[in-house]
Amino acid sequence: MEKLTKTNPNLYYSSTTEIAHALFPFIKEHMNRMPVDEQALFRNITVRDIEMLLSFR
């Protein structure tokens, strides 16, 4: 999130849906840098899954 808000400061004020749509490609792009167990968790994640996870914060 920190990297995304640096490139898009308005993201802080965006809706959960907009944030999820911004996070999705970022996660997919950086997945190869994650530990293998985390890659397994995020391999099949969807934008809707991200929205749900963000709603718990």
C-alpha positions as CSV (number, residue, x, y, z in Angstrom):
1,M,0.0,0.0,0.0
2,E,2.8,2.4,0.9
3,K,4.4,2.1,-2.6
4,L,1.0,2.6,-4.3
5,T,0.1,5.7,-2.3
6,K,3.5,7.2,-3.1
7,T,2.7,6.9,-6.8
8,N,-0.9,7.8,-6.4
9,P,-1.5,10.0,-3.2
10,N,-5.2,10.2,-3.9
11,L,-5.5,6.4,-3.4
12,Y,-5.8,7.1,0.3
13,Y,-9.2,8.7,-0.2
14,S,-10.4,6.1,-2.8
15,S,-13.0,3.5,-2.3
16,T,-12.2,0.0,-1.3
17,T,-13.1,-1.1,-4.8
18,E,-10.7,1.3,-6.4
19,I,-7.9,0.3,-4.0
20,A,-8.5,-3.4,-4.7
21,H,-8.3,-2.7,-8.4
22,A,-5.0,-0.9,-7.9
23,L,-3.6,-3.6,-5.6
24,F,-4.5,-6.5,-7.8
25,P,-1.9,-5.9,-10.6
26,F,0.7,-4.8,-8.1
27,I,0.3,-8.2,-6.2
28,K,0.5,-10.2,-9.4
29,E,3.5,-8.2,-10.6
30,H,5.4,-8.7,-7.4
31,M,4.3,-12.2,-6.5
32,N,7.6,-13.8,-7.6
33,R,9.4,-11.8,-4.8
34,M,7.2,-13.3,-2.1
35,P,8.1,-16.4,-0.1
36,V,6.6,-19.6,-1.6
37,D,4.0,-20.0,1.1
38,E,2.7,-16.4,0.4
39,Q,2.7,-17.0,-3.3
40,A,0.4,-20.0,-2.7
41,L,-2.0,-17.7,-0.8
42,F,-2.1,-15.0,-3.5
43,R,-1.9,-17.2,-6.6
44,N,-5.7,-17.4,-7.1
45,I,-6.7,-14.1,-5.4
46,T,-9.3,-12.0,-7.1
47,V,-10.1,-8.3,-6.9
48,R,-13.2,-9.2,-4.8
49,D,-11.0,-11.2,-2.4
50,I,-8.8,-8.1,-1.9
51,E,-11.9,-6.0,-1.3
52,M,-13.1,-8.4,1.4
53,L,-9.6,-8.4,3.1
54,L,-9.5,-4.6,3.0
55,S,-12.9,-4.3,4.6
56,F,-11.6,-6.1,7.7
57,R,-9.0,-3.3,8.3
